[in-house]
Amino acid sequence: MPQMPANNPDTLELKIDQLIALCRSLSTENQMLLEQRGAWYRERQHLIEQNQIVKNKVSTVLAKLQAMERSS
């Protein structure tokens, strides 16, 4: 394909169309990444809560074991 001069209106229009397409693509990708980040944040919060539950259960078990040990 022959190279069009940079000042050709058709070339300028083509470049603008390419920029618009790129902006749309980047916007879509950005939205996807934001949604993914939100999902990771929610998963992290869930894991933190689960970790706290497990810590509490372990503490309870340890306390019961210590109480049993003292009463023996």
PyMOL Python script that loads the backbone (N, CA, C, O; Angstrom):
from pymol import cmd

cmd.read_pdbstr("""\
ATOM      1  N   MET A   1       0.845  -1.161   0.000  1.00  0.00           N
ATOM      2  CA  MET A   1       0.000   0.000   0.000  1.00  0.00           C
ATOM      3  C   MET A   1       0.898   1.233   0.000  1.00  0.00           C
ATOM      4  O   MET A   1       1.799   1.337   0.832  1.00  0.00           O
ATOM      5  N   PRO A   2       0.667   2.164  -0.915  1.00  0.00           N
ATOM      6  CA  PRO A   2       1.511   3.356  -0.987  1.00  0.00           C
ATOM      7  C   PRO A   2       1.300   4.244   0.235  1.00  0.00           C
ATOM      8  O   PRO A   2       0.197   4.349   0.772  1.00  0.00           O
ATOM      9  N   GLN A   3       2.381   4.872   0.652  1.00  0.00           N
ATOM     10  CA  GLN A   3       2.357   5.757   1.813  1.00  0.00           C
ATOM     11  C   GLN A   3       1.677   7.076   1.428  1.00  0.00           C
ATOM     12  O   GLN A   3       2.035   7.695   0.426  1.00  0.00           O
ATOM     13  N   MET A   4       0.686   7.505   2.240  1.00  0.00           N
ATOM     14  CA  MET A   4       0.004   8.768   1.985  1.00  0.00           C
ATOM     15  C   MET A   4       0.746   9.873   2.715  1.00  0.00           C
ATOM     16  O   MET A   4       1.307   9.640   3.786  1.00  0.00           O
ATOM     17  N   PRO A   5       0.758  11.033   2.169  1.00  0.00           N
ATOM     18  CA  PRO A   5       1.403  12.142   2.863  1.00  0.00           C
ATOM     19  C   PRO A   5       0.724  12.399   4.208  1.00  0.00           C
ATOM     20  O   PRO A   5      -0.487  12.224   4.346  1.00  0.00           O
ATOM     21  N   ALA A   6       1.512  12.814   5.191  1.00  0.00           N
ATOM     22  CA  ALA A   6       1.012  13.010   6.549  1.00  0.00           C
ATOM     23  C   ALA A   6      -0.066  14.089   6.628  1.00  0.00           C
ATOM     24  O   ALA A   6      -0.893  14.065   7.540  1.00  0.00           O
ATOM     25  N   ASN A   7      -0.069  15.012   5.707  1.00  0.00           N
ATOM     26  CA  ASN A   7      -1.051  16.092   5.761  1.00  0.00           C
ATOM     27  C   ASN A   7      -2.315  15.773   4.959  1.00  0.00           C
ATOM     28  O   ASN A   7      -3.185  16.633   4.816  1.00  0.00           O
ATOM     29  N   ASN A   8      -2.426  14.581   4.448  1.00  0.00           N
ATOM     30  CA  ASN A   8      -3.598  14.154   3.703  1.00  0.00           C
ATOM     31  C   ASN A   8      -4.775  14.022   4.679  1.00  0.00           C
ATOM     32  O   ASN A   8      -4.640  13.360   5.708  1.00  0.00           O
ATOM     33  N   PRO A   9      -5.923  14.636   4.378  1.00  0.00           N
ATOM     34  CA  PRO A   9      -7.080  14.563   5.283  1.00  0.00           C
ATOM     35  C   PRO A   9      -7.528  13.122   5.556  1.00  0.00           C
ATOM     36  O   PRO A   9      -7.970  12.804   6.660  1.00  0.00           O
ATOM     37  N   ASP A  10      -7.410  12.263   4.553  1.00  0.00           N
ATOM     38  CA  ASP A  10      -7.800  10.861   4.758  1.00  0.00           C
ATOM     39  C   ASP A  10      -6.883  10.182   5.770  1.00  0.00           C
ATOM     40  O   ASP A  10      -7.333   9.384   6.592  1.00  0.00           O
ATOM     41  N   THR A  11      -5.596  10.506   5.700  1.00  0.00           N
ATOM     42  CA  THR A  11      -4.632   9.941   6.643  1.00  0.00           C
ATOM     43  C   THR A  11      -4.937  10.435   8.051  1.00  0.00           C
ATOM     44  O   THR A  11      -4.905   9.661   9.009  1.00  0.00           O
ATOM     45  N   LEU A  12      -5.228  11.708   8.170  1.00  0.00           N
ATOM     46  CA  LEU A  12      -5.559  12.282   9.469  1.00  0.00           C
ATOM     47  C   LEU A  12      -6.824  11.640  10.029  1.00  0.00           C
ATOM     48  O   LEU A  12      -6.878  11.311  11.214  1.00  0.00           O
ATOM     49  N   GLU A  13      -7.821  11.462   9.206  1.00  0.00           N
ATOM     50  CA  GLU A  13      -9.071  10.841   9.641  1.00  0.00           C
ATOM     51  C   GLU A  13      -8.824   9.402  10.091  1.00  0.00           C
ATOM     52  O   GLU A  13      -9.373   8.959  11.100  1.00  0.00           O
ATOM     53  N   LEU A  14      -8.000   8.681   9.343  1.00  0.00           N
ATOM     54  CA  LEU A  14      -7.661   7.311   9.695  1.00  0.00           C
ATOM     55  C   LEU A  14      -6.948   7.265  11.055  1.00  0.00           C
ATOM     56  O   LEU A  14      -7.263   6.424  11.897  1.00  0.00           O
ATOM     57  N   LYS A  15      -6.000   8.164  11.257  1.00  0.00           N
ATOM     58  CA  LYS A  15      -5.272   8.201  12.525  1.00  0.00           C
ATOM     59  C   LYS A  15      -6.204   8.549  13.679  1.00  0.00           C
ATOM     60  O   LYS A  15      -6.078   7.981  14.763  1.00  0.00           O
ATOM     61  N   ILE A  16      -7.126   9.463  13.467  1.00  0.00           N
ATOM     62  CA  ILE A  16      -8.099   9.820  14.500  1.00  0.00           C
ATOM     63  C   ILE A  16      -8.984   8.616  14.822  1.00  0.00           C
ATOM     64  O   ILE A  16      -9.258   8.329  15.988  1.00  0.00           O
ATOM     65  N   ASP A  17      -9.426   7.915  13.775  1.00  0.00           N
ATOM     66  CA  ASP A  17     -10.242   6.712  13.985  1.00  0.00           C
ATOM     67  C   ASP A  17      -9.466   5.658  14.772  1.00  0.00           C
ATOM     68  O   ASP A  17     -10.029   4.986  15.635  1.00  0.00           O
ATOM     69  N   GLN A  18      -8.182   5.515  14.477  1.00  0.00           N
ATOM     70  CA  GLN A  18      -7.354   4.556  15.209  1.00  0.00           C
ATOM     71  C   GLN A  18      -7.207   4.967  16.675  1.00  0.00           C
ATOM     72  O   GLN A  18      -7.250   4.125  17.572  1.00  0.00           O
ATOM     73  N   LEU A  19      -7.036   6.260  16.905  1.00  0.00           N
ATOM     74  CA  LEU A  19      -6.934   6.758  18.286  1.00  0.00           C
ATOM     75  C   LEU A  19      -8.230   6.543  19.053  1.00  0.00           C
ATOM     76  O   LEU A  19      -8.212   6.177  20.228  1.00  0.00           O
ATOM     77  N   ILE A  20      -9.351   6.773  18.382  1.00  0.00           N
ATOM     78  CA  ILE A  20     -10.656   6.556  19.022  1.00  0.00           C
ATOM     79  C   ILE A  20     -10.808   5.082  19.377  1.00  0.00           C
ATOM     80  O   ILE A  20     -11.257   4.752  20.474  1.00  0.00           O
ATOM     81  N   ALA A  21     -10.439   4.198  18.465  1.00  0.00           N
ATOM     82  CA  ALA A  21     -10.526   2.760  18.721  1.00  0.00           C
ATOM     83  C   ALA A  21      -9.607   2.364  19.879  1.00  0.00           C
ATOM     84  O   ALA A  21      -9.989   1.558  20.728  1.00  0.00           O
ATOM     85  N   LEU A  22      -8.415   2.922  19.914  1.00  0.00           N
ATOM     86  CA  LEU A  22      -7.478   2.636  20.993  1.00  0.00           C
ATOM     87  C   LEU A  22      -8.029   3.123  22.335  1.00  0.00           C
ATOM     88  O   LEU A  22      -7.940   2.419  23.341  1.00  0.00           O
ATOM     89  N   CYS A  23      -8.592   4.316  22.344  1.00  0.00           N
ATOM     90  CA  CYS A  23      -9.186   4.853  23.579  1.00  0.00           C
ATOM     91  C   CYS A  23     -10.312   3.960  24.069  1.00  0.00           C
ATOM     92  O   CYS A  23     -10.415   3.697  25.267  1.00  0.00           O
ATOM     93  N   ARG A  24     -11.152   3.493  23.168  1.00  0.00           N
ATOM     94  CA  ARG A  24     -12.251   2.597  23.556  1.00  0.00           C
ATOM     95  C   ARG A  24     -11.702   1.288  24.113  1.00  0.00           C
ATOM     96  O   ARG A  24     -12.188   0.772  25.120  1.00  0.00           O
ATOM     97  N   SER A  25     -10.689   0.766  23.448  1.00  0.00           N
ATOM     98  CA  SER A  25     -10.073  -0.483  23.896  1.00  0.00           C
ATOM     99  C   SER A  25      -9.457  -0.313  25.280  1.00  0.00           C
ATOM    100  O   SER A  25      -9.631  -1.170  26.147  1.00  0.00           O
ATOM    101  N   LEU A  26      -8.740   0.783  25.491  1.00  0.00           N
ATOM    102  CA  LEU A  26      -8.112   1.044  26.786  1.00  0.00           C
ATOM    103  C   LEU A  26      -9.165   1.277  27.870  1.00  0.00           C
ATOM    104  O   LEU A  26      -8.982   0.868  29.016  1.00  0.00           O
ATOM    105  N   SER A  27     -10.245   1.922  27.512  1.00  0.00           N
ATOM    106  CA  SER A  27     -11.325   2.159  28.464  1.00  0.00           C
ATOM    107  C   SER A  27     -11.959   0.837  28.887  1.00  0.00           C
ATOM    108  O   SER A  27     -12.245   0.630  30.066  1.00  0.00           O
ATOM    109  N   THR A  28     -12.175  -0.047  27.931  1.00  0.00           N
ATOM    110  CA  THR A  28     -12.734  -1.367  28.231  1.00  0.00           C
ATOM    111  C   THR A  28     -11.782  -2.157  29.120  1.00  0.00           C
ATOM    112  O   THR A  28     -12.199  -2.777  30.098  1.00  0.00           O
ATOM    113  N   GLU A  29     -10.506  -2.127  28.773  1.00  0.00           N
ATOM    114  CA  GLU A  29      -9.504  -2.835  29.573  1.00  0.00           C
ATOM    115  C   GLU A  29      -9.436  -2.260  30.984  1.00  0.00           C
ATOM    116  O   GLU A  29      -9.340  -3.012  31.955  1.00  0.00           O
ATOM    117  N   ASN A  30      -9.486  -0.945  31.105  1.00  0.00           N
ATOM    118  CA  ASN A  30      -9.446  -0.297  32.407  1.00  0.00           C
ATOM    119  C   ASN A  30     -10.645  -0.716  33.250  1.00  0.00           C
ATOM    120  O   ASN A  30     -10.501  -1.004  34.438  1.00  0.00           O
ATOM    121  N   GLN A  31     -11.818  -0.749  32.643  1.00  0.00           N
ATOM    122  CA  GLN A  31     -13.025  -1.160  33.363  1.00  0.00           C
ATOM    123  C   GLN A  31     -12.886  -2.600  33.856  1.00  0.00           C
ATOM    124  O   GLN A  31     -13.253  -2.914  34.988  1.00  0.00           O
ATOM    125  N   MET A  32     -12.356  -3.468  32.998  1.00  0.00           N
ATOM    126  CA  MET A  32     -12.147  -4.864  33.372  1.00  0.00           C
ATOM    127  C   MET A  32     -11.168  -4.963  34.553  1.00  0.00           C
ATOM    128  O   MET A  32     -11.402  -5.723  35.493  1.00  0.00           O
ATOM    129  N   LEU A  33     -10.083  -4.199  34.498  1.00  0.00           N
ATOM    130  CA  LEU A  33      -9.096  -4.218  35.573  1.00  0.00           C
ATOM    131  C   LEU A  33      -9.677  -3.682  36.883  1.00  0.00           C
ATOM    132  O   LEU A  33      -9.368  -4.197  37.957  1.00  0.00           O
ATOM    133  N   LEU A  34     -10.508  -2.661  36.795  1.00  0.00           N
ATOM    134  CA  LEU A  34     -11.153  -2.130  37.999  1.00  0.00           C
ATOM    135  C   LEU A  34     -12.084  -3.165  38.625  1.00  0.00           C
ATOM    136  O   LEU A  34     -12.124  -3.315  39.846  1.00  0.00           O
ATOM    137  N   GLU A  35     -12.830  -3.874  37.785  1.00  0.00           N
ATOM    138  CA  GLU A  35     -13.720  -4.921  38.280  1.00  0.00           C
ATOM    139  C   GLU A  35     -12.908  -6.054  38.907  1.00  0.00           C
ATOM    140  O   GLU A  35     -13.280  -6.590  39.951  1.00  0.00           O
ATOM    141  N   GLN A  36     -11.805  -6.410  38.267  1.00  0.00           N
ATOM    142  CA  GLN A  36     -10.934  -7.462  38.781  1.00  0.00           C
ATOM    143  C   GLN A  36     -10.341  -7.056  40.135  1.00  0.00           C
ATOM    144  O   GLN A  36     -10.272  -7.864  41.062  1.00  0.00           O
ATOM    145  N   ARG A  37      -9.919  -5.804  40.232  1.00  0.00           N
ATOM    146  CA  ARG A  37      -9.371  -5.303  41.496  1.00  0.00           C
ATOM    147  C   ARG A  37     -10.429  -5.367  42.592  1.00  0.00           C
ATOM    148  O   ARG A  37     -10.133  -5.740  43.727  1.00  0.00           O
ATOM    149  N   GLY A  38     -11.655  -5.004  42.251  1.00  0.00           N
ATOM    150  CA  GLY A  38     -12.744  -5.074  43.223  1.00  0.00           C
ATOM    151  C   GLY A  38     -12.984  -6.502  43.692  1.00  0.00           C
ATOM    152  O   GLY A  38     -13.203  -6.740  44.880  1.00  0.00           O
ATOM    153  N   ALA A  39     -12.943  -7.447  42.766  1.00  0.00           N
ATOM    154  CA  ALA A  39     -13.132  -8.857  43.121  1.00  0.00           C
ATOM    155  C   ALA A  39     -11.997  -9.327  44.026  1.00  0.00           C
ATOM    156  O   ALA A  39     -12.240 -10.043  44.998  1.00  0.00           O
ATOM    157  N   TRP A  40     -10.781  -8.939  43.725  1.00  0.00           N
ATOM    158  CA  TRP A  40      -9.629  -9.322  44.560  1.00  0.00           C
ATOM    159  C   TRP A  40      -9.740  -8.706  45.943  1.00  0.00           C
ATOM    160  O   TRP A  40      -9.402  -9.341  46.942  1.00  0.00           O
ATOM    161  N   TYR A  41     -10.213  -7.469  46.002  1.00  0.00           N
ATOM    162  CA  TYR A  41     -10.375  -6.803  47.296  1.00  0.00           C
ATOM    163  C   TYR A  41     -11.408  -7.548  48.135  1.00  0.00           C
ATOM    164  O   TYR A  41     -11.191  -7.790  49.322  1.00  0.00           O
ATOM    165  N   ARG A  42     -12.551  -7.918  47.508  1.00  0.00           N
ATOM    166  CA  ARG A  42     -13.585  -8.656  48.229  1.00  0.00           C
ATOM    167  C   ARG A  42     -13.067 -10.020  48.690  1.00  0.00           C
ATOM    168  O   ARG A  42     -13.356 -10.461  49.803  1.00  0.00           O
ATOM    169  N   GLU A  43     -12.305 -10.676  47.827  1.00  0.00           N
ATOM    170  CA  GLU A  43     -11.729 -11.967  48.204  1.00  0.00           C
ATOM    171  C   GLU A  43     -10.760 -11.796  49.375  1.00  0.00           C
ATOM    172  O   GLU A  43     -10.752 -12.608  50.300  1.00  0.00           O
ATOM    173  N   ARG A  44      -9.956 -10.754  49.334  1.00  0.00           N
ATOM    174  CA  ARG A  44      -9.009 -10.482  50.413  1.00  0.00           C
ATOM    175  C   ARG A  44      -9.746 -10.262  51.719  1.00  0.00           C
ATOM    176  O   ARG A  44      -9.362 -10.806  52.754  1.00  0.00           O
ATOM    177  N   GLN A  45     -10.817  -9.457  51.675  1.00  0.00           N
ATOM    178  CA  GLN A  45     -11.602  -9.202  52.884  1.00  0.00           C
ATOM    179  C   GLN A  45     -12.180 -10.503  53.432  1.00  0.00           C
ATOM    180  O   GLN A  45     -12.174 -10.734  54.642  1.00  0.00           O
ATOM    181  N   HIS A  46     -12.676 -11.345  52.538  1.00  0.00           N
ATOM    182  CA  HIS A  46     -13.236 -12.634  52.958  1.00  0.00           C
ATOM    183  C   HIS A  46     -12.153 -13.486  53.620  1.00  0.00           C
ATOM    184  O   HIS A  46     -12.398 -14.101  54.658  1.00  0.00           O
ATOM    185  N   LEU A  47     -10.972 -13.526  53.033  1.00  0.00           N
ATOM    186  CA  LEU A  47      -9.873 -14.313  53.606  1.00  0.00           C
ATOM    187  C   LEU A  47      -9.435 -13.770  54.959  1.00  0.00           C
ATOM    188  O   LEU A  47      -9.113 -14.543  55.861  1.00  0.00           O
ATOM    189  N   ILE A  48      -9.421 -12.468  55.107  1.00  0.00           N
ATOM    190  CA  ILE A  48      -9.071 -11.858  56.395  1.00  0.00           C
ATOM    191  C   ILE A  48     -10.100 -12.271  57.451  1.00  0.00           C
ATOM    192  O   ILE A  48      -9.739 -12.614  58.576  1.00  0.00           O
ATOM    193  N   GLU A  49     -11.389 -12.235  57.080  1.00  0.00           N
ATOM    194  CA  GLU A  49     -12.436 -12.645  58.013  1.00  0.00           C
ATOM    195  C   GLU A  49     -12.293 -14.119  58.383  1.00  0.00           C
ATOM    196  O   GLU A  49     -12.403 -14.487  59.553  1.00  0.00           O
ATOM    197  N   GLN A  50     -12.044 -14.959  57.377  1.00  0.00           N
ATOM    198  CA  GLN A  50     -11.871 -16.390  57.633  1.00  0.00           C
ATOM    199  C   GLN A  50     -10.670 -16.631  58.551  1.00  0.00           C
ATOM    200  O   GLN A  50     -10.732 -17.460  59.459  1.00  0.00           O
ATOM    201  N   ASN A  51      -9.599 -15.915  58.312  1.00  0.00           N
ATOM    202  CA  ASN A  51      -8.396 -16.034  59.135  1.00  0.00           C
ATOM    203  C   ASN A  51      -8.700 -15.667  60.585  1.00  0.00           C
ATOM    204  O   ASN A  51      -8.240 -16.336  61.511  1.00  0.00           O
ATOM    205  N   GLN A  52      -9.464 -14.617  60.775  1.00  0.00           N
ATOM    206  CA  GLN A  52      -9.820 -14.188  62.135  1.00  0.00           C
ATOM    207  C   GLN A  52     -10.678 -15.246  62.819  1.00  0.00           C
ATOM    208  O   GLN A  52     -10.493 -15.513  64.007  1.00  0.00           O
ATOM    209  N   ILE A  53     -11.601 -15.846  62.097  1.00  0.00           N
ATOM    210  CA  ILE A  53     -12.445 -16.907  62.652  1.00  0.00           C
ATOM    211  C   ILE A  53     -11.578 -18.078  63.102  1.00  0.00           C
ATOM    212  O   ILE A  53     -11.760 -18.610  64.197  1.00  0.00           O
ATOM    213  N   VAL A  54     -10.640 -18.471  62.256  1.00  0.00           N
ATOM    214  CA  VAL A  54      -9.744 -19.585  62.595  1.00  0.00           C
ATOM    215  C   VAL A  54      -8.886 -19.232  63.805  1.00  0.00           C
ATOM    216  O   VAL A  54      -8.701 -20.060  64.697  1.00  0.00           O
ATOM    217  N   LYS A  55      -8.367 -18.020  63.841  1.00  0.00           N
ATOM    218  CA  LYS A  55      -7.564 -17.593  65.000  1.00  0.00           C
ATOM    219  C   LYS A  55      -8.377 -17.696  66.286  1.00  0.00           C
ATOM    220  O   LYS A  55      -7.878 -18.169  67.306  1.00  0.00           O
ATOM    221  N   ASN A  56      -9.629 -17.251  66.233  1.00  0.00           N
ATOM    222  CA  ASN A  56     -10.496 -17.306  67.411  1.00  0.00           C
ATOM    223  C   ASN A  56     -10.745 -18.751  67.838  1.00  0.00           C
ATOM    224  O   ASN A  56     -10.724 -19.061  69.029  1.00  0.00           O
ATOM    225  N   LYS A  57     -10.976 -19.627  66.875  1.00  0.00           N
ATOM    226  CA  LYS A  57     -11.209 -21.042  67.195  1.00  0.00           C
ATOM    227  C   LYS A  57      -9.971 -21.671  67.815  1.00  0.00           C
ATOM    228  O   LYS A  57     -10.071 -22.410  68.794  1.00  0.00           O
ATOM    229  N   VAL A  58      -8.808 -21.380  67.249  1.00  0.00           N
ATOM    230  CA  VAL A  58      -7.559 -21.920  67.791  1.00  0.00           C
ATOM    231  C   VAL A  58      -7.334 -21.404  69.205  1.00  0.00           C
ATOM    232  O   VAL A  58      -6.929 -22.166  70.082  1.00  0.00           O
ATOM    233  N   SER A  59      -7.589 -20.136  69.434  1.00  0.00           N
ATOM    234  CA  SER A  59      -7.440 -19.565  70.776  1.00  0.00           C
ATOM    235  C   SER A  59      -8.372 -20.253  71.758  1.00  0.00           C
ATOM    236  O   SER A  59      -7.977 -20.548  72.885  1.00  0.00           O
ATOM    237  N   THR A  60      -9.597 -20.509  71.344  1.00  0.00           N
ATOM    238  CA  THR A  60     -10.567 -21.189  72.201  1.00  0.00           C
ATOM    239  C   THR A  60     -10.093 -22.595  72.544  1.00  0.00           C
ATOM    240  O   THR A  60     -10.158 -23.017  73.698  1.00  0.00           O
ATOM    241  N   VAL A  61      -9.616 -23.317  71.533  1.00  0.00           N
ATOM    242  CA  VAL A  61      -9.125 -24.678  71.756  1.00  0.00           C
ATOM    243  C   VAL A  61      -7.926 -24.653  72.690  1.00  0.00           C
ATOM    244  O   VAL A  61      -7.849 -25.465  73.612  1.00  0.00           O
ATOM    245  N   LEU A  62      -7.007 -23.753  72.475  1.00  0.00           N
ATOM    246  CA  LEU A  62      -5.823 -23.650  73.350  1.00  0.00           C
ATOM    247  C   LEU A  62      -6.232 -23.325  74.783  1.00  0.00           C
ATOM    248  O   LEU A  62      -5.686 -23.892  75.729  1.00  0.00           O
ATOM    249  N   ALA A  63      -7.174 -22.433  74.943  1.00  0.00           N
ATOM    250  CA  ALA A  63      -7.641 -22.074  76.284  1.00  0.00           C
ATOM    251  C   ALA A  63      -8.266 -23.290  76.962  1.00  0.00           C
ATOM    252  O   ALA A  63      -8.031 -23.532  78.146  1.00  0.00           O
ATOM    253  N   LYS A  64      -9.056 -24.050  76.217  1.00  0.00           N
ATOM    254  CA  LYS A  64      -9.674 -25.252  76.787  1.00  0.00           C
ATOM    255  C   LYS A  64      -8.606 -26.273  77.171  1.00  0.00           C
ATOM    256  O   LYS A  64      -8.699 -26.894  78.230  1.00  0.00           O
ATOM    257  N   LEU A  65      -7.604 -26.451  76.331  1.00  0.00           N
ATOM    258  CA  LEU A  65      -6.528 -27.398  76.627  1.00  0.00           C
ATOM    259  C   LEU A  65      -5.759 -26.962  77.865  1.00  0.00           C
ATOM    260  O   LEU A  65      -5.416 -27.792  78.708  1.00  0.00           O
ATOM    261  N   GLN A  66      -5.488 -25.675  77.981  1.00  0.00           N
ATOM    262  CA  GLN A  66      -4.770 -25.167  79.153  1.00  0.00           C
ATOM    263  C   GLN A  66      -5.611 -25.355  80.411  1.00  0.00           C
ATOM    264  O   GLN A  66      -5.085 -25.691  81.472  1.00  0.00           O
ATOM    265  N   ALA A  67      -6.907 -25.140  80.291  1.00  0.00           N
ATOM    266  CA  ALA A  67      -7.797 -25.308  81.439  1.00  0.00           C
ATOM    267  C   ALA A  67      -7.821 -26.777  81.860  1.00  0.00           C
ATOM    268  O   ALA A  67      -7.787 -27.091  83.050  1.00  0.00           O
ATOM    269  N   MET A  68      -7.879 -27.668  80.879  1.00  0.00           N
ATOM    270  CA  MET A  68      -7.871 -29.114  81.175  1.00  0.00           C
ATOM    271  C   MET A  68      -6.562 -29.509  81.836  1.00  0.00           C
ATOM    272  O   MET A  68      -6.542 -30.309  82.771  1.00  0.00           O
ATOM    273  N   GLU A  69      -5.478 -28.946  81.344  1.00  0.00           N
ATOM    274  CA  GLU A  69      -4.145 -29.265  81.886  1.00  0.00           C
ATOM    275  C   GLU A  69      -4.033 -28.808  83.339  1.00  0.00           C
ATOM    276  O   GLU A  69      -3.472 -29.523  84.170  1.00  0.00           O
ATOM    277  N   ARG A  70      -4.562 -27.626  83.653  1.00  0.00           N
ATOM    278  CA  ARG A  70      -4.506 -27.096  85.010  1.00  0.00           C
ATOM    279  C   ARG A  70      -5.394 -27.887  85.970  1.00  0.00           C
ATOM    280  O   ARG A  70      -5.071 -28.034  87.149  1.00  0.00           O
ATOM    281  N   SER A  71      -6.506 -28.392  85.457  1.00  0.00           N
ATOM    282  CA  SER A  71      -7.433 -29.119  86.327  1.00  0.00           C
ATOM    283  C   SER A  71      -7.002 -30.555  86.562  1.00  0.00           C
ATOM    284  O   SER A  71      -7.566 -31.234  87.420  1.00  0.00           O
ATOM    285  N   SER A  72      -6.024 -31.024  85.825  1.00  0.00           N
ATOM    286  CA  SER A  72      -5.553 -32.414  86.002  1.00  0.00           C
ATOM    287  C   SER A  72      -4.642 -32.560  87.180  1.00  0.00           C
ATOM    288  O   SER A  72      -4.166 -33.660  87.459  1.00  0.00           O
TER     289      SER A  72
END
""", "prot")
cmd.dss("prot")
cmd.show_as("cartoon", "prot")
cmd.util.cbc("prot")
cmd.orient("prot")
